[in-house]
Amino acid sequence: IDINDSNDLSYLDFLIQGKSNYNHLSDDLIKDEIATIALVGHDAASAGILWVLFLLSSYFDVQEELKKEIDDSLNLIKDQFEQQNSSDTIKLQDILTMSHITEGKSDLFPTLSNIIKEAFRLFPPAAIFGRSIKKNDSNITLSNNTNISPNDEALVIPFITHRDSNNFDKPNHFDFDRWNKKSDNSHPYAYYPFGKGQRSCIGSKFAIYQIKVILIYILSNFTVSFNQDKLNNLNIKDDYVRSINETVPLYDIELAGLIIRPQYPDLIDIKPRMN
């Protein structure tokens, strides 16, 4: 798989090139942008991958469904390239979109995409972040009559917003299929794992691509499950790990800096697939 394309600029190249066109792109701003990419591309992405594996370990039927989708899609990619007798190497973007060889189908991994969305709804990469109200903004009155004035500081907590029953049915329940039924009338700020608006994270798409590629590799080769001995040593019961009706496992959340991480990441066993 070739992830390089000589015709594409790297993000750093793009910023440096843009510095000559836009005076406000200072060296410090470029450094901050690259630091953000590094944080999201590695820190948040690694936590997101781990949460998906935790959920798939709890919901083995979902894991099997996802494996089938991955196997079928990878076989389709292989067959299409063989039919075209293409000597080109498969690029990273080919694996994730492949629209040029799949009759316009933009996502060969819709179940994977929905599982990642649902994992980020339950465990958003940034659990809490701050925002400053601009000096020239007018007063804002919330639905509960709370007034927000210019120069006020606000804390935004997607971990709470994403579990609001006004926006999501059974909000503590892991249900990746909810994204197939999502209404166009849903509140635009009901779901914002990477923030929203002009201050949203610039590394979100990169993180999603990274997560997809790594999960596709893992699940096409391995099976994930909880290590029962480790669960017993922690006095964690099966029915607490997965409550079928309402909840997902919340016992292991640990807020490390801005990133939500499992407190016991070594609960998962990864074993080679038998088929």
N, C-alpha and C positions, 0 to 999 in steps of 0.2 A: 504494500500500500504506500503510495507516494503522497505525502502531506504537503509537499512543496509545489509551488507554481511560480515560475520566474516572472510571470506577467502580473502577479499580485504583490502589492507592497505590504510589508508587515505593518502592524499598528504603530510601532515606533518610527518606522520610515515615514509613514503617513503624517505623524505629528511633526517630525523634523522638517519634512517638506512643507507642511502647512505653516511653519513658523515664518518662512519668508513671505507668505501671503497675508498672514494675519498678525498684526503687531502685538495683540494681546496674548499670544501663545509664548509665554516666557519659559525659561529653562525650568523654573520651579514648578510651573503648571504642568509641563511635560513629565517631570519626575513624579508629580502627584498622580497623574493619569496612569502611568506605568505601574506605580505602586498599587493602585486600585485594581488593575488588571491582574497583577500577581496575587493579590489577596483573594479575589473572587475565583480566579482560575485554579487556585490550589487549595486554599483554606476552606472556602465555602463549598467548592466542588467536592472535595474529599469528604466533608461532612454529609453532603447530599447523597453521595454514593453509599455511604455507610447506612444512612437512614433507609434508603431504598432496600438495601440488603437485609436490614432488620425487619422491615415490613414483609418482604418476600419470605423470610424465615418464619414469620408468624402466619402468613397466608400462603401455604404451599400450593393450593389450587391455583392461585393467581400466578405463582412462579411458573407452574407447568404451562399455563396459558401463554405466558410471556415467552417462554423458551420456544414454544411452537411457532409463535410469530417471528421470532428471531431466526429460527432455522429456515422457515419458509421464505423469508425475505432475503436471507443470504443466498439461498439456493436460486432464487429468482435473479438476483444480481449476477451470480456465476453463469447461469444459463443464458442470460441476455448477452453478456460479453462473449461467451463462446459462440453464440449464433452469429454475432457480428464479426467473428474472427478478429476481434480487436487485439492489437498488439500493445495498446495503451495500458499503462498501469492504472489501477483503481485509486482514485484520489479520495481523500477524506470526505469531501463534500459529495462525492458520488455515492458513498455508502449511506449518507443520511438523507439525501434527496432523490437522486437517481431519476429525476423527472424527465431527462432526455432519453431514457431508454424504457420507461415504464408508462408510456402513454399519458404523461402529465400527472401521474400520481405523485403528490408532493411529499408524502410521508409514508415510508414503507413500514414504520414502526409506531402506529397510532397508540397501541396499548402501552408501549414503553413511554411515549410522550405523556399519556394521561397518568401513568403511575408516578412519573417524576413530578408532574404538576401537583398530584395529590400529596406526595411526600413533602413537597415544598409548602403546601398549604398547612399541613400538620406541623412541620418542623422547618419554618422559613429560615434561610441561611443567616439573615440578620434579624434576630429576635426583637431588637429594639434599636431605634436610632433617633437622633434629635433633629429638630428643625427650628430655625429662627424666623420669626415673623418680620418681614421687611418694614423699614421705617415708613415708607410711603404707602403701605397697605392701610385700608380702612378697618374699623373694628369688625370682628367676625362674631356672630352669635350662633352658638350651636343649638341643636334641637332640644337640649336640656337647659337652655337659657344661660349657659356658660358663655361669658364674653372673653374673646381673645383680642388683645390690643397690639398695635405695632410695638416692636422690640421685645415682645414676649417670647419665651422659649417653650417649645412643645416637644413632648416625647411621643413618638409614633411606635406602636407595638403591634406589628403584624401577627405575632403569635396569638394575641387576643382577638384581633379583627377576623382572622381566618377561622376562628371557632365561634363566630357569632351565629346563633340559630336564625337570625333574621335574614342572613345571606346564604346559609348552607343548611340543608336538611341533615339532621343527625351529625352535627359538626365534628364530634369527636370520633366518628366512625370512619375507618379507612374504606373509601368507596371510590376507586379510580374511574368507575363508569359514570360518575356524576358529571364528568367533563364532556361526555357525549350528549348529556341532556341539559347542558348549561343554557340558560335563557339569555337572549340578547338584551332583556330588560334588567339584568342583574346590575347592581351598583358597580360603577367602574373602579371604585376603590375598595371593593370587597376582597380583592385578591391582589397583593402586591409584594411578592417575595423578594423582589429586587428594587423596591421603591416604585414611585410613579412620577410622571411629569419630567420637568427639565433636570431634576436632581436624581433621576433614577440611575441605577448602576450601569456604567458603560461596559462592564464585563459580563453582563448577564447571558448574552447569546454565546459568547465564548465558553462560559461555564456549562451551559446546556449541551453544547456540542461535545465538550470534554466528557461530561457525565455519560452521555449516550454511547460514545465510542467505548469507554471503559466497561460500562455495563453490558454492552453487546458482546465484548470479548469474554467477560467473566461468565455470563450466562450461556454462551454458546459452548463453553468448555467445562463449566463447573456447576455443581448444585450447592446451594447454601441452606443451612439449617442451624437451629440453636443446639449448643452442646448441653445435653441433659445433665451431665455431671456438674458442670459449672452452674447451671440453674439451681440444682439441688444444694450446692455449697452456699449459694447466696439466699437460700430459702425462698426462691421465686417459684411459684406454682404455675403449672401450665395454664390454668384458667385465669391467672393474673397476667400472663404474657399475652394471651389473646382472649378477649371477651367478645364472643361472636356477635352479640346483639348491638353493642353501643360503642365500645371504646377500643383504642389502640394502646400498645404498651407505653406507659408514661413513666414507669419507675426509673428509667435510666437516663432521663434528661439531665444534662449538665451544661450550664451556660459558661463557656470558656471565652472570655472576651466578648465579642459581638456574635459569636457563632454558637449555635446550639449543637452539642455533641452528645452521643451516648456516653453514659458514665462507665459502662462496662463493654467496650468495643470488642473484647476478646470472647464474647458469648457466642459468636458465630463460627461455625465450622464450614470450611470450603473444601469440597471433595470433588474429584473428577467425575464427570457425567459417565454413566454406564452405557448410554446409547450414542 
